[in-house]
Every structure is written in structure tokens, then in C-alpha cells.
Amino acid sequence: MKPSKLSILSFSLLIFLSQTIPCLSATERCNPNDKKALLQIKKALNNPYQLASWDPNTDCCDWYVVQCDPNTNRIVQFNLFSANISGQIPAAIAGLPFLETLVFRKLTNLTGQIPIAISKLTNLKLLRLSYTNLSGPIPTFLSQLKNLTFLDLSFNDLTGAIPPSISNLPNLDALHLDRNKLTGSIPDSLGKFTGKVPDLYLSHNQLTGSVPRSLGDLNFTVLDFSRNQLQGDISFLFGTNKTIQILDFSRNMLEFNLTKVEFPASLTSLDLNHNRIMGSLPEGLSQLNLQYLNVSYNRLCGQIPVGGKLQSFDASSYVHNKCLCGAPLQPCN
């Protein structure tokens, strides 16, 4: 009996499906453990529309927000920002052990504390949790993330003191703790980084006390400690052998004599406005290639040195001092 055309067609279709279905699963790059963790994260965040592409029947390496390593196919980037997300950072984030970049940013309804699950992500190089409503202390377990090169916890509601252990991060290029509600003094350990010397951003907090002299032992590039309640002397941060480029200590309660301070040639931006700094402006300021200068609202006196960039700044950079004079202010008597 000759086989019918229908049976031949059915047999051909069966052969085709048996060959193509395994191939479809074989081409999926996504690691099943990573996919499982991501779907748990999606559920914990109440299935927001920003994660609509996270369909369990598709390859998670093609999903929005995340990125796979082209060689290992493990999830190495998680970047969620400017989304209508509410709740807390899911503990399931710990199920992505190959993450190198983790970003939760501009999520104003993201609440709770920084979860200990993040301590499991020891491959992290960039951690950015900013512009959220995260609260509580800066956790000490962050110092376990030895591969971090960039740590940004700015624009949150974090409270308490800066943990001294933060200086145990040997590869850090930048530390952003600005725009929080941090209190207490600046830990001495911030002048004892053993690896790289990171740019430090501590502005817009409620930090008190004096700046540790240990910070004078390191060559920082950027120090922004503005809008705190810091007191005392910071002249030890300067010197001709330093590499500081940007220094902002505006709106504190610093009190020291500026007259004999020597500035490094690298300095391009200096903001000391609204303090209690006395003395006169050193002649060395006229030798710098300053792009920004503000020493207003202090107790400075004497003539503004002539030369360099000092006369290119308008009067607002110098006003409300004890008796500063000379261009761009009124002539000296």
C-alpha cells in the first residue's frame, strides 16, 4: 500500500519540528538562574510596565534594563531609572552574582534600606542608588565590594554617620554621599584609602566637627564638602605639591587664616563662600588658571591681587568680606 500524500506531509512536519525545537532552546543565551532571579525581581516590584519585555518565554539577554556578557551570557548590567517603581530593592537581586553594574536611579517611590542582598554582588564595579527615598544608615557591608570603582548614594534620605570602613574600597574612583541627612564627623579613615584616592562628594548633609588632618596626607582631585556644619582649619589640604583641581567647602563654619596658604598649580575651581575665613588673598592665586572662584561672605581683608584670572570674576565672587578692595570691587584707599 502506497503511503498517502497526507501521511508523507505529516511525517515531514514531524521531522522538521524535531529538528527546529531543540535548536530554538539551544540558541537562548540567557542563563536559567539569572532568568529566575529577574522574574522574582519583576514580581517583587509588582510587574511594572517598564519591565513588560521580561517575558519568561523570551531570551532574558534581550530584555530591557539588563545586559548580558557576550562571552559568558550572564547578566552583568542592571540599569533601572526614571520609572514608576514603588516598593523596596528586591532581595532577589542577590541571584545575579555576575553583576558588574547595578543602578536604581530617579525612582522617588523606592523606599526602605539598602538591602544586605547587595553584599552578595562581589563583582560589582559600579553601584548607583540615587534620587530615591532610600533611608537608614549607609551599611558597613558595602566595604566588602572590593571591585567597586564608583559608588553613588546621593540624593536619598540616608541618615547616621559615614562608616569608617568605606575607605577599605581599594579601587574606588569616586564616592558620592551628597544630598542626604548624614550626621556626625567625617571619619579619619577617609584620609587613609590604601589604593586609589577617590573624588569625595559629601555636600548637603549635616556633618559636624573639623576636617580630619589625615585628608592632607592624600592627593585628592575633587573634594566637595559644601553645605555642612564643618569647623576649623583646612589649609593643610593645600600646598604646591598637591593635585587638587576642584575644592568646594562653601557654606560651612570654617575659620582659619588664608594669607600664607600656597595653592597647587592644578587648582581650577575654589569655592569658600559663606565661612569665617580671615586674612588676605595670597598672591599665588593670581598664578592659577582658575575657572571658578568664590570667597564671598567671609572676613577677608586687603587688596585683591592683580593678575591671572582674578579680575575676570565679577564682584559677587568677593562681596561681603571685612575689607577686601581692588578690582572688581571698589578701589583700595
C-alpha positions as CSV (number, residue, x, y, z in Angstrom):
1,M,0.0,0.0,0.0
2,K,1.5,3.3,-1.1
3,P,1.7,6.0,1.7
4,S,-0.7,8.8,1.2
5,K,0.4,12.3,0.5
6,L,-1.1,13.4,3.9
7,S,1.0,10.9,5.8
8,I,4.1,11.9,4.0
9,L,3.4,15.5,4.8
10,S,2.7,14.7,8.5
11,F,6.0,12.7,8.7
12,S,7.9,15.6,7.1
13,L,6.4,18.1,9.5
14,L,7.3,15.9,12.5
15,I,11.0,15.7,11.3
16,F,11.1,19.4,10.8
17,L,9.7,20.1,14.3
18,S,12.1,17.6,15.9
19,Q,15.0,19.4,14.4
20,T,13.9,23.0,15.0
21,I,12.5,22.9,18.5
22,P,15.8,21.8,20.1
23,C,17.6,24.5,18.0
24,L,15.3,27.2,19.4
25,S,16.2,26.3,23.0
26,A,19.8,25.9,22.2
27,T,20.0,29.5,20.8
28,E,18.7,31.0,24.0
29,R,21.7,32.7,25.6
30,C,20.1,33.6,29.0
31,N,21.3,31.6,32.0
32,P,18.2,30.0,33.7
33,N,19.3,31.1,37.2
34,D,19.6,34.7,36.0
35,K,16.2,34.5,34.4
36,K,14.7,33.1,37.5
37,A,16.1,35.9,39.6
38,L,15.0,38.5,37.2
39,L,11.4,37.2,37.2
40,Q,11.5,37.2,41.0
41,I,12.6,40.9,40.9
42,K,9.8,41.7,38.5
43,K,7.2,40.1,40.7
44,A,8.6,41.9,43.8
45,L,8.3,45.2,42.0
46,N,4.6,44.4,41.2
47,N,5.2,43.8,37.5
48,P,5.8,47.4,36.4
49,Y,5.3,48.3,32.7
50,Q,9.0,49.2,32.4
51,L,9.7,45.5,32.7
52,A,7.0,44.4,30.2
53,S,9.7,42.9,27.9
54,W,10.5,40.4,30.7
55,D,8.5,37.6,29.1
56,P,9.6,34.2,30.5
57,N,9.2,32.7,27.0
58,T,11.9,35.0,25.6
59,D,15.6,35.3,26.0
60,C,16.4,37.5,29.0
61,C,19.6,38.7,27.3
62,D,17.2,40.6,25.0
63,W,15.2,42.2,27.8
64,Y,15.2,45.9,28.6
65,V,17.1,47.2,31.7
66,V,19.6,44.3,31.7
67,Q,22.6,43.3,29.6
68,C,24.4,40.0,29.2
69,D,28.1,39.5,28.9
70,P,28.8,38.5,25.2
71,N,31.1,35.6,26.3
72,T,29.5,34.2,29.4
73,N,25.9,35.2,28.7
74,R,25.5,36.1,32.4
75,I,23.6,39.2,33.4
76,V,26.3,41.9,34.1
77,Q,24.3,45.1,34.0
78,F,21.0,46.1,35.7
79,N,20.1,49.7,35.0
80,L,16.6,50.8,36.1
81,F,15.9,54.6,36.2
82,S,13.2,57.2,35.7
83,A,10.5,54.6,36.2
84,N,7.2,54.4,38.1
85,I,8.5,51.9,40.6
86,S,7.4,51.5,44.2
87,G,8.5,49.3,47.0
88,Q,12.0,48.2,48.1
89,I,15.0,46.9,46.3
90,P,14.2,43.2,46.0
91,A,16.3,40.6,47.9
92,A,16.3,38.6,44.7
93,I,19.0,40.9,43.3
94,A,21.4,38.6,45.1
95,G,20.6,36.0,42.5
96,L,22.6,37.9,39.9
97,P,26.1,37.2,41.1
98,F,27.9,38.3,37.9
99,L,26.5,41.8,38.1
100,E,29.2,44.5,37.4
101,T,26.8,47.5,37.2
102,L,23.7,48.0,39.4
103,V,21.6,51.2,39.0
104,F,18.4,52.2,40.7
105,R,18.1,55.9,39.9
106,K,15.4,58.6,39.8
107,L,12.9,56.2,41.5
108,T,11.2,58.5,44.0
109,N,8.9,55.8,45.3
110,L,11.7,53.3,46.0
111,T,11.8,53.1,49.8
112,G,13.4,51.0,52.6
113,Q,17.0,50.5,53.4
114,I,19.9,49.3,51.3
115,P,19.4,45.5,51.4
116,I,22.1,43.2,52.6
117,A,21.5,41.2,49.4
118,I,23.8,43.6,47.6
119,S,26.7,42.3,49.7
120,K,26.5,39.1,47.6
121,L,27.3,41.0,44.4
122,T,31.1,40.9,44.8
123,N,31.7,41.5,41.1
124,L,30.1,45.0,41.2
125,K,32.2,47.8,39.8
126,L,29.5,50.5,39.7
127,L,26.8,50.8,42.3
128,R,24.4,53.8,41.9
129,L,21.4,54.1,44.2
130,S,20.5,57.8,43.8
131,Y,17.5,60.1,43.6
132,T,15.3,57.7,45.6
133,N,13.7,57.6,49.0
134,L,16.0,55.0,50.4
135,S,16.6,55.6,54.1
136,G,18.5,54.3,57.1
137,P,22.3,54.1,57.5
138,I,25.0,53.6,55.0
139,P,25.6,49.8,55.5
140,T,29.1,48.7,56.5
141,F,28.8,45.6,54.3
142,L,29.4,47.9,51.2
143,S,33.1,47.7,52.2
144,Q,33.1,44.1,51.1
145,L,32.6,45.1,47.5
146,K,36.3,45.3,46.7
147,N,35.9,45.7,43.0
148,L,33.8,48.9,43.2
149,T,35.2,51.8,41.2
150,F,32.1,54.1,41.5
151,L,29.8,54.3,44.5
152,D,26.9,56.8,44.3
153,L,24.4,57.0,47.1
154,S,23.4,60.7,46.5
155,F,20.0,62.3,46.7
156,N,18.4,59.9,49.2
157,D,17.3,60.1,52.9
158,L,20.2,58.2,54.3
159,T,21.0,59.0,58.0
160,G,23.6,58.3,60.6
161,A,27.4,58.6,60.3
162,I,29.7,57.8,57.4
163,P,31.1,54.3,58.2
164,P,34.9,54.4,58.6
165,S,35.1,51.0,56.7
166,I,34.2,52.8,53.4
167,S,37.9,53.5,53.0
168,N,38.5,49.8,52.6
169,L,37.5,50.0,49.0
170,P,40.8,49.9,47.2
171,N,39.7,50.6,43.6
172,L,37.3,53.5,44.2
173,D,37.5,56.4,41.8
174,A,34.5,58.4,43.1
175,L,32.4,58.4,46.3
176,H,29.1,60.3,46.2
177,L,27.3,60.6,49.6
178,D,26.0,64.1,48.9
179,R,22.4,65.3,49.4
180,N,21.4,63.0,52.3
181,K,20.9,63.6,56.0
182,L,24.2,62.2,57.3
183,T,25.4,63.4,60.7
184,G,28.5,63.1,62.9
185,S,32.0,63.9,62.0
186,I,34.0,62.9,58.9
187,P,35.9,59.7,59.7
188,D,39.6,59.9,59.9
189,S,39.8,56.9,57.6
190,L,38.8,59.0,54.6
191,G,42.3,60.1,54.6
192,K,43.6,56.6,54.6
193,F,42.5,55.0,51.4
194,T,45.1,52.3,50.6
195,G,44.5,52.0,46.9
196,K,43.2,54.8,44.6
197,V,42.4,58.2,46.0
198,P,38.7,58.8,45.1
199,D,36.9,62.0,44.4
200,L,34.8,62.8,47.5
201,Y,31.3,64.3,47.4
202,L,29.9,64.9,50.9
203,S,27.9,68.1,50.3
204,H,24.4,68.9,51.5
205,N,24.5,66.9,54.7
206,Q,24.6,67.7,58.4
207,L,28.2,66.8,59.1
208,T,29.9,68.5,62.0
209,G,33.3,68.9,63.6
210,S,36.7,69.5,61.9
211,V,38.0,68.0,58.7
212,P,40.5,65.2,59.7
213,R,44.1,66.1,59.1
214,S,44.6,62.7,57.6
215,L,43.0,64.0,54.4
216,G,46.1,66.2,54.0
217,D,48.2,63.1,53.6
218,L,46.5,62.1,50.3
219,N,46.4,63.8,46.9
220,F,42.8,64.3,46.1
221,T,41.5,65.6,42.8
222,V,38.0,66.7,43.9
223,L,36.7,67.5,47.4
224,D,33.1,68.8,47.7
225,F,32.1,69.1,51.4
226,S,29.9,72.2,50.9
227,R,26.7,72.9,52.9
228,N,27.6,71.1,56.1
229,Q,28.5,72.4,59.5
230,L,32.2,71.9,59.4
231,Q,34.5,73.9,61.6
232,G,38.2,74.7,61.9
233,D,41.1,74.8,59.5
234,I,41.5,73.2,56.1
235,S,44.7,74.9,55.0
236,F,46.5,71.5,55.2
237,L,44.6,70.4,52.1
238,F,46.6,72.9,50.0
239,G,50.2,73.0,49.1
240,T,52.3,73.3,45.9
241,N,52.8,69.6,45.8
242,K,49.1,68.7,45.8
243,T,47.0,67.7,42.8
244,I,43.6,69.1,43.9
245,Q,41.6,70.5,41.0
246,I,38.2,71.2,42.5
247,L,37.6,72.2,46.1
248,D,34.3,73.3,47.5
249,F,33.8,74.0,51.2
250,S,31.2,76.7,50.8
251,R,28.5,77.3,53.4
252,N,30.3,75.8,56.4
253,M,31.8,77.4,59.5
254,L,35.5,77.2,58.7
255,E,37.8,79.6,60.5
256,F,41.4,80.0,59.5
257,N,43.9,82.5,58.1
258,L,44.2,82.3,54.3
259,T,47.2,84.7,54.0
260,K,50.0,82.2,53.8
261,V,48.3,79.4,52.1
262,E,50.0,78.0,49.0
263,F,47.9,76.7,46.2
264,P,48.8,73.9,43.7
265,A,49.0,74.7,40.0
266,S,46.3,72.1,39.3
267,L,43.6,74.1,41.1
268,T,40.9,75.2,38.7
269,S,37.9,75.7,41.0
270,L,37.9,77.1,44.5
271,D,34.7,77.9,46.5
272,L,35.0,79.0,50.1
273,N,32.0,81.3,50.3
274,H,29.9,81.7,53.5
275,N,32.6,80.8,56.1
276,R,34.6,82.7,58.7
277,I,37.9,82.8,56.8
278,M,40.2,85.7,57.6
279,G,43.5,87.2,56.4
280,S,44.1,88.3,52.8
281,L,44.1,86.7,49.4
282,P,47.5,85.2,48.7
283,E,49.4,86.5,45.6
284,G,49.7,82.9,44.5
285,L,46.0,82.9,43.4
286,S,47.0,85.2,40.5
287,Q,49.2,82.5,39.1
288,L,46.5,79.9,38.8
289,N,44.3,79.1,35.7
290,L,41.1,79.4,37.7
291,Q,37.8,78.7,36.0
292,Y,35.8,79.4,39.1
293,L,36.4,81.4,42.3
294,N,34.1,82.4,45.2
295,V,35.4,83.7,48.5
296,S,32.4,85.9,49.3
297,Y,30.8,86.2,52.8
298,N,34.0,85.7,54.8
299,R,36.2,88.0,56.9
300,L,38.9,88.7,54.4
301,C,40.8,92.0,54.1
302,G,43.3,93.8,51.9
303,Q,43.7,94.2,48.2
304,I,42.7,91.5,45.7
305,P,45.9,90.5,43.9
306,V,46.2,91.8,40.4
307,G,46.8,89.4,37.5
308,G,45.8,86.0,36.2
309,K,42.1,85.3,36.3
310,L,41.3,87.2,39.5
311,Q,39.9,90.3,37.7
312,S,37.8,88.2,35.3
313,F,35.4,87.2,38.1
314,D,32.7,89.7,39.0
315,A,32.1,91.3,42.3
316,S,29.8,88.6,43.6
317,S,32.9,86.4,44.0
318,Y,34.3,88.8,46.6
319,V,31.5,90.7,48.3
320,H,30.6,90.8,51.9
321,N,34.1,90.5,53.4
322,K,35.6,92.6,56.1
323,C,37.6,94.9,54.0
324,L,38.5,93.4,50.6
325,C,39.2,96.0,48.0
326,G,40.5,96.4,44.4
327,A,39.1,95.3,41.1
328,P,36.4,94.1,40.6
329,L,35.5,95.7,44.0
330,Q,35.9,99.3,45.0
331,P,39.5,100.7,44.8
332,C,41.6,100.5,47.9
333,N,42.1,103.7,49.9
